Amino acid sequence: MHTSLLSPIRLLAVVAVAAVAAFGIAACGGDDETAATTAAADTTATSGGGGGETVGFEADPGGELAYTETDVTAKAGEATIDFSNPSSTPHDVVIEDQDGNEIARTDVITDSTATATADLKPGTDTFYCSVPGHREAGMEGTLTVK
């Protein structure tokens, strides 16, 4: 009789351990999207962990054809371009150097974030949204690279 009682108890113990382990794994996950959105919304350049710098751009949260900042400063060198678009209006970020050469472009996104990389040279670059009509409506700014 002892063997028939031990089998269900062992089964229950295994199920309980598996449930606790699954809960622990799920609880370890953070809200990565919120952290990425918060980091991408920073419109100043910050040092990155990989030796480069991160330059943040954010589209107007209300869906206007504008960025939250039109004057952004960055250091020369390899950079990660972080773009946050919290609205349902599609936007992207394109960076052109002084000669009109494209040096970076994010994906067109809505209610999301996107990244690109760029090799920034000292000078004054232009950033803008390439969605038809957006740049013409004033969705552009200046990126000063020092």
PLY file of the C-alpha trace (Angstrom):
ply
format ascii 1.0
element vertex 146
property float x
property float y
property float z
element edge 145
property int vertex1
property int vertex2
end_header
0.00 0.00 0.00
2.85 2.33 0.58
3.91 2.14 -3.05
0.49 3.24 -4.35
0.57 6.31 -2.05
4.13 7.28 -2.96
3.52 7.38 -6.69
0.80 10.11 -6.58
2.79 12.07 -4.00
5.91 11.95 -6.16
3.88 12.98 -9.19
2.42 15.91 -7.25
5.91 16.93 -6.10
7.27 16.86 -9.66
4.32 18.95 -10.93
4.76 21.45 -8.08
8.50 21.83 -8.77
7.83 22.29 -12.50
5.17 24.94 -11.82
7.45 26.87 -9.47
10.30 26.71 -12.00
8.06 27.95 -14.82
6.80 30.81 -12.67
10.37 31.74 -11.71
11.49 31.85 -15.34
8.51 34.01 -16.33
9.09 36.37 -13.40
12.73 36.93 -14.41
11.73 38.60 -17.68
11.56 42.37 -17.53
9.66 44.84 -19.63
12.37 45.16 -22.29
10.13 47.16 -24.63
9.61 49.88 -22.02
13.34 50.03 -21.30
14.14 50.28 -25.01
11.52 52.97 -25.52
12.85 54.98 -22.60
16.41 54.71 -23.87
15.43 55.59 -27.42
13.49 58.65 -26.33
16.70 60.30 -25.10
17.56 62.88 -27.74
21.11 63.46 -26.50
24.05 61.26 -27.22
25.23 58.91 -24.50
28.12 56.52 -24.22
27.33 52.98 -25.27
28.77 49.84 -23.81
30.38 48.75 -27.09
32.79 51.67 -27.42
30.39 53.62 -29.62
27.75 56.11 -28.76
23.97 56.01 -28.87
22.11 58.92 -30.41
18.39 59.07 -29.67
15.58 60.50 -31.79
11.88 60.55 -30.98
8.85 61.31 -33.15
6.09 63.48 -31.73
3.98 61.23 -29.45
0.76 62.88 -30.66
1.37 61.90 -34.28
2.37 65.36 -35.54
4.86 65.49 -38.41
7.72 66.46 -36.09
10.52 65.14 -33.93
10.58 66.08 -30.25
14.03 67.67 -30.80
15.33 69.35 -33.95
18.87 70.04 -32.71
20.83 66.95 -31.65
24.55 66.72 -30.81
26.77 63.65 -31.05
30.43 62.68 -30.94
32.25 61.58 -34.07
32.74 57.85 -34.58
30.62 54.72 -34.70
27.14 55.37 -33.34
23.90 53.53 -32.80
20.88 55.50 -33.91
17.92 54.77 -31.61
14.56 55.94 -32.90
11.31 55.87 -30.95
7.94 56.49 -32.56
5.22 56.25 -29.89
2.45 57.27 -32.32
0.43 55.41 -34.94
1.69 57.78 -37.67
4.51 56.08 -39.61
7.96 57.71 -39.33
11.66 56.94 -39.69
14.98 58.73 -39.30
17.37 59.28 -42.19
20.70 61.03 -41.62
22.49 62.79 -44.48
25.97 64.30 -44.31
26.87 67.79 -45.54
27.18 66.50 -49.12
23.70 64.93 -49.13
25.01 61.36 -48.77
22.83 59.06 -46.67
24.81 57.73 -43.73
22.04 56.05 -41.71
18.38 55.04 -42.04
16.00 53.32 -39.64
12.96 51.33 -40.67
9.65 53.15 -41.00
7.77 52.27 -37.81
4.58 52.98 -35.88
4.22 52.69 -32.10
7.62 51.05 -31.86
11.39 51.55 -31.81
14.08 50.98 -34.44
17.86 51.23 -34.62
20.52 51.82 -37.26
24.27 52.35 -37.18
26.32 55.23 -38.55
29.93 56.32 -38.80
29.54 59.96 -37.80
32.12 62.50 -39.06
32.59 65.95 -37.52
30.31 68.56 -39.07
26.66 69.42 -39.45
24.38 66.68 -40.75
20.66 66.71 -41.45
18.14 64.20 -40.15
14.62 63.84 -41.53
11.64 61.55 -42.01
11.54 59.95 -45.48
7.80 59.16 -45.45
6.39 61.12 -48.42
5.34 64.61 -47.40
6.80 64.50 -43.88
10.11 66.25 -44.57
8.31 68.80 -46.70
6.00 69.47 -43.74
9.04 70.28 -41.58
9.97 66.92 -40.07
13.72 67.44 -40.10
16.50 68.68 -37.88
20.21 69.26 -37.46
22.71 66.73 -36.10
25.90 68.44 -35.00
28.80 65.98 -34.82
31.84 67.04 -32.76
0 1
1 2
2 3
3 4
4 5
5 6
6 7
7 8
8 9
9 10
10 11
11 12
12 13
13 14
14 15
15 16
16 17
17 18
18 19
19 20
20 21
21 22
22 23
23 24
24 25
25 26
26 27
27 28
28 29
29 30
30 31
31 32
32 33
33 34
34 35
35 36
36 37
37 38
38 39
39 40
40 41
41 42
42 43
43 44
44 45
45 46
46 47
47 48
48 49
49 50
50 51
51 52
52 53
53 54
54 55
55 56
56 57
57 58
58 59
59 60
60 61
61 62
62 63
63 64
64 65
65 66
66 67
67 68
68 69
69 70
70 71
71 72
72 73
73 74
74 75
75 76
76 77
77 78
78 79
79 80
80 81
81 82
82 83
83 84
84 85
85 86
86 87
87 88
88 89
89 90
90 91
91 92
92 93
93 94
94 95
95 96
96 97
97 98
98 99
99 100
100 101
101 102
102 103
103 104
104 105
105 106
106 107
107 108
108 109
109 110
110 111
111 112
112 113
113 114
114 115
115 116
116 117
117 118
118 119
119 120
120 121
121 122
122 123
123 124
124 125
125 126
126 127
127 128
128 129
129 130
130 131
131 132
132 133
133 134
134 135
135 136
136 137
137 138
138 139
139 140
140 141
141 142
142 143
143 144
144 145
